[in-house]
Amino acid sequence: MSAVKKISPLFKQKYTSALRLSIVIPCYNESNRFPILKNGVQEFLHSHRSYEVEIILVNDGSADNTSSLLKRFKNDIQLEFPETAVKVCDLEKNQGKGAALQEGVKTASGNWILTVDADMATPLTQMNDWVSKFDAIEDSDSIYIGSRRNKNSQNSFLREVLSKGFSFINKTMFGIPANDTQCGFKLYPSALAKVLFRKMGEKGWAHDVELLYKVRKLGYRIRSLDVHWQEVEGSKINVLWDPLRMFGAILKIRLSRWFY
């Protein structure tokens, strides 16, 4: 395994006014839950913020009318919030959540990139609470990931058991110091995100493990921040079969040669 030189931190983020945020939202067959996505984005854009925002909506080859809904929503946002940049990316065929995020990160122009799930299980307004914590952070050589293990999150018993088991495996196999690797609410310095997502072997649900493994190998810190989280109907995850598929994927990640 060849040594990888640590990427220089993007900037010393001591002041929230320096934040220019790109929000990447992967979408797959979201027509039934689209009102939830729409309301979540609008609520966030109506909230008080001290930073610039860019919204990037990525259609992951949906078989329904998600693509047209996103394009219409883009026009609505730009009419109501003309100061907000909005991009819609279309993947021709379904490739997986990791691939959708990869496309969104590639086109992002902010100096921080937030990834968030389309079901808004963690509301976008959570970001405003996170920003208030940045004043105490001395540098930006970290990524921040949402932790659903707190009194403000509502997890089913089965999800809780699976989450704890998955976290134990990740700590044992990869040394990832996080209790909740799979929460979709993650914040990256842009320079780091673009390198992490540029080459990805895992494009499905286990992509988080690959990314966090690379973050640790590069010497960056992984910090967990609490989030509000509530399970939303219509989840694309099969809690019985997908954990088995994910375990197979992380074995592949662990056994493969790690490189960029």
N, C-alpha and C positions, 0 to 999 in steps of 0.2 A: 504494500500500500504506500503510495507516494505521499509525501507531506503536502498539505494544502496550506498556502499562506493565508493568514487571516485577513479578511477584507477590512479596510479601514472603516471605522464608524462613520456614518453619514454626516452627523453633526451632533454637537452637544446640546441636547434639547432640555433647556432649563426654563424656557418661556413658552407658554401655550400659543402665543401669537405667531410663533415660527411654524406651527403645524399647517401643512397643506395635505389634506386627507383624500386619498382615493379609496372608495368603497367598492369592493368586488363582490357581486352576488351571482353565484351560479344557479341556473334555473333549468329544471327538467320536468316537462309535463305539469306545469304549474297552473293550468287554466282553472281548476277547481279551487285552488288556494290563492289565486291572484289577488282578490280583494285584501287578503292579509298582507301580502307583499306591498301592495299599493298604499294601504293605510299606514304601514310601518315606515315606509320611506317618507311619506308626506308628514307624518307626525314628527319625524326627525328633522326634516327641513324647516318645519315651523318652529322648532325649539330654538332657544337662544344659544348661539355658538360664537366663539371668538376665533374661528379658523375657517379656511376655505375648504370647500367640499367638491369632489368629483364622484359621480355615480357611474359605475360600469356594470351593466346587466349582460350576462352571458347566457345565451340559449344553447344548451348542450344537446343539439339535435333532437328536440322534442317532436313527438308524434302528434301532438295536439296543436292548438293555435297559440301556444306560448309566444312564438316569435312575433306574430302580429300584435299581440297584447303588449309586449315589451316596447315595440316601436311606437305604438299609440301612446303608451305611458311616457316615453321619452318626450314626445311633443307636448304632452300635458305638463310635465315638469318644467320644461323650458318656457312655457307660457306663464306659469305661476311663479317660477323661481328663475328668472332670466340670468341671475348671477351664478347659477349652478351648472357646471358642465355635465353632460350626460352622454354616455356612449352605449350602443347596443352591439354586441358581438354575436355572430351566428356561426355555430359549428354545424357542418353539413350532416354529420351523423353523431349519434350518442357515443361518447368516448369515456365518460365517467367524470365524477366531481373534480378529481385532480386535474384532468385535462381542461375543464371549464375554467378553473381557477388559474391555470397556467396561461390561458389565452387572455384572461382579464388582467393579470399582473403584467403581462407583456405590454399591454397598451396603456397602463396606468402612468400618470404624469405627476402625481403628488410625491412628497418626500416621506410620507408614511402610507402604508397600505393596510386597510382593514378588510378581512374576509368575513362574510356573515352569511348564514343560511337563508334561503328564500322564504322559509316558513316563519321567520322572525320569532323563533322560539326564545331567542335572546333579542330584545328590542334594540334597534339602532340607537335609541336614546341612551343606552348604557354607555356609549362612547363618551358622552358628556361627563359622566361620573369618572370614567377612566382618565380623561384629560385633566381633571382636577388633581390627580395624583402625580402628574408628571413633574411638578415643581420640586418634588423630593428626589427625583431621579437624576443622578449626576451625569450620566452619559447615555448614549443611544446604542451601546453594543449589546442590546437585548431584544428579544421578542417577547410579547405579552400574550398569554393565552387565557381564555375564559375558563374558570373553574365553576362547575355546577354543584359542587359539594358544599353547600351552605344553606342556611335557613330560608333564603329567598328563592330557592329553586325547588321545583316539584318533579321528582324523579319517581317512576314506577319502581317497585321492588326488583323486578327482573332487570331493568336497565341499570339500577344501582349495583346489583351483583355483577353484571357483565362489565360495567365500568371499572369496578375495583379489581376484577380479575385481569382485565386488559392492562390496567395501569401497573399491576404487579409484574406482568410479563414484560412490559416495556422497560420498567426499571431494571429488571433482571437481565434482559437480553441486550439492551441498548444503553442503560445508564441514564435514561431520560428522567430528570428530576421534576416530574409533574404528576399530579393526581388525576388529571383529566385531559388526556391528549386529543380526544375526539371532538371536543366542543368546537363548533365551526367559527366561533368568535375569536379571531386571532389578529394581532396587530404587529406589523413588520416594518422596520426601516426599509425604505424602497430599494436602496442599493443592495441590501442583503436579499430581499425577496426576489429581485430579478435574477440573482445568481442561483438561489435555491430552486426556483421554478423553471429555470432555463432547461435543465436536463432532469427529467423525472422518469424513473423506471416504473413506478407504481402510479397509475392514473385513476384508480378507484378509491374506495373508502379508506384504504390503508395508507394513502399518500401522506397523511399527517405524520405517521411514524417515520417515514423516510425523511421528510423535511426536518423533523425535530432531531433525528439522528445526525443529520448533516450540520444542523445548527450547533449541536454539542461538539461535533468533531472540529468545527471551525473555531471553537473557543468562545462563541457568543453565549450569553446567559439566557436561560428560559425562565421567565417569571410568570407566575399565576396570579390573576386578579379575579375576585368573585364577580359573578354575573347573576342577574335574574334570568331564570330559564323555566319555561313551561312547555311540556310536551304538546305538540299540535297534531291533530288528526291528519292522516294522509302521508305519514312518513314513508320514505322510499326504502327504509331499512327493515329487513326481515330479522327479527331478534333471535330467531332459531337458527337460520342457515348462514346469515351474513357473518356472525362471529367465527364460524368455521372457515369461511372463505378468507376473512381477514387474518386469522391465525396462519393460514397457508401463505398469505401474501407477506406477512412479517417474517416468516421463516425464510422466504425467498430474499427479502431485503437483507436479512442478517447474513445469509450465506453468499450473497453476491459481492463482487468487488466494488468498493465504495470509491467513486471518482466523479469528476465533473467533466 
